[in-house]
Amino acid sequence: MEAVEVWKDPSCGCCKDWVIHLEANGFAVKVTETGNDGVRARLGIPKNLGSCHTALVAGYAIEGHVPAADIRRLLKERPVAIGLAVPGMPIGSPGMDGPANGGRKSPYAVLLVLKSGESRIFASHNKA
């Protein structure tokens, strides 16, 4: 079981739902209820790629509502990169797919964040 450490806001429900998504997909998750912004900066995720939670898995930063399958792919391929990011909080992404969103799904991209701070599309989801 791969260990994931998550930093999030204590009152954020979608972060809790994302943690449940990771656990349901075999990750062992440790949650810290504060420090998201500081950890994001320390790990090198550009501010414009920010979301409501930041995680660390096997040396990679994971920012926002990244699907577990994309994290598994990252860990398998091991690219030279800072990690993955889903900027903002797209409807239909893991943690943003609960009943309150009425089954809606917006297209979104998971970005591979390179050491230069640049990013490129790693995966696309909910394509129209």
C-alpha positions as CSV (number, residue, x, y, z in Angstrom):
1,M,0.0,0.0,0.0
2,E,1.5,3.3,-1.1
3,A,1.6,6.0,1.6
4,V,0.2,9.5,0.8
5,E,0.4,12.5,3.1
6,V,-2.3,15.2,2.5
7,W,-2.5,18.8,3.8
8,K,-5.9,20.4,3.6
9,D,-8.3,22.9,5.1
10,P,-10.1,21.3,8.1
11,S,-13.6,22.4,6.9
12,C,-13.2,21.3,3.3
13,G,-15.7,18.5,2.4
14,C,-14.4,17.8,-1.1
15,C,-10.9,17.2,0.3
16,K,-12.3,14.5,2.6
17,D,-14.1,13.0,-0.4
18,W,-10.8,12.9,-2.3
19,V,-9.1,11.2,0.6
20,I,-11.9,8.6,0.6
21,H,-11.3,8.1,-3.2
22,L,-7.6,7.5,-2.6
23,E,-8.3,5.0,0.3
24,A,-10.8,3.1,-1.8
25,N,-8.1,2.8,-4.5
26,G,-5.5,1.2,-2.1
27,F,-3.6,4.2,-0.8
28,A,-2.7,4.6,2.9
29,V,-3.5,8.3,3.6
30,K,-2.3,10.5,6.5
31,V,-4.1,13.8,6.7
32,T,-2.9,17.1,8.2
33,E,-5.7,19.6,8.6
34,T,-3.5,22.7,7.9
35,G,-0.6,23.9,5.9
36,N,-1.7,23.4,2.4
37,D,-0.4,26.7,1.0
38,G,3.0,26.3,2.7
39,V,3.5,22.7,1.5
40,R,2.5,23.6,-2.0
41,A,5.1,26.3,-2.1
42,R,7.8,24.1,-0.5
43,L,7.2,21.3,-3.0
44,G,7.4,23.7,-5.9
45,I,3.8,23.6,-7.3
46,P,3.3,27.0,-9.0
47,K,0.5,29.1,-7.3
48,N,-1.5,29.3,-10.5
49,L,-1.9,25.5,-10.4
50,G,-3.2,25.5,-6.9
51,S,-6.3,23.8,-5.5
52,C,-7.7,23.1,-2.0
53,H,-5.3,20.3,-0.9
54,T,-1.7,19.2,-1.5
55,A,-0.3,15.7,-1.1
56,L,3.0,14.0,-1.2
57,V,3.5,10.4,-2.5
58,A,6.9,8.8,-3.2
59,G,8.6,12.1,-3.5
60,Y,6.0,13.6,-5.9
61,A,3.7,16.5,-5.2
62,I,0.0,15.9,-5.9
63,E,-2.1,19.1,-6.1
64,G,-5.9,19.0,-6.1
65,H,-8.4,16.4,-7.3
66,V,-6.0,14.1,-9.2
67,P,-7.6,10.7,-9.9
68,A,-6.0,7.7,-8.2
69,A,-5.4,6.0,-11.5
70,D,-3.2,9.0,-12.7
71,I,-1.2,8.8,-9.5
72,R,-0.6,5.1,-10.1
73,R,0.5,5.9,-13.6
74,L,2.9,8.6,-12.3
75,L,4.4,6.1,-9.8
76,K,4.8,3.5,-12.6
77,E,6.3,5.8,-15.2
78,R,8.5,7.8,-12.7
79,P,9.0,10.9,-14.9
80,V,11.4,13.6,-13.9
81,A,8.9,16.0,-12.5
82,I,7.6,17.8,-9.4
83,G,4.3,15.9,-9.7
84,L,0.7,16.2,-10.8
85,A,-1.9,19.0,-10.5
86,V,-5.5,19.6,-11.2
87,P,-5.9,23.3,-10.8
88,G,-9.1,24.6,-9.2
89,M,-11.9,22.2,-8.3
90,P,-13.4,20.8,-11.5
91,I,-16.9,19.3,-11.2
92,G,-16.8,15.5,-11.8
93,S,-13.2,15.0,-10.6
94,P,-12.6,12.7,-7.6
95,G,-14.0,14.5,-4.5
96,M,-16.0,16.9,-6.7
97,D,-18.3,14.1,-7.9
98,G,-20.7,13.8,-4.9
99,P,-24.5,14.1,-4.9
100,A,-24.3,17.9,-4.4
101,N,-23.0,18.2,-8.0
102,G,-25.9,16.3,-9.5
103,G,-23.9,14.0,-11.6
104,R,-22.4,16.8,-13.7
105,K,-19.0,16.3,-15.1
106,S,-16.8,19.0,-16.6
107,P,-13.8,18.2,-18.8
108,Y,-10.5,18.7,-17.0
109,A,-6.8,17.9,-17.4
110,V,-4.3,16.5,-15.0
111,L,-1.1,18.4,-15.6
112,L,2.4,17.0,-15.2
113,V,4.4,19.8,-13.4
114,L,8.0,19.8,-14.6
115,K,11.0,20.9,-12.5
116,S,11.1,24.1,-14.5
117,G,7.6,25.0,-13.3
118,E,6.1,24.5,-16.7
119,S,3.4,21.9,-17.1
120,R,2.0,19.7,-19.8
121,I,-1.1,17.6,-20.1
122,F,-0.6,14.1,-18.4
123,A,-4.3,12.9,-18.7
124,S,-7.6,14.3,-19.9
125,H,-10.9,13.4,-18.2
126,N,-14.7,13.8,-18.9
127,K,-14.1,14.7,-22.5
128,A,-17.1,16.1,-24.3
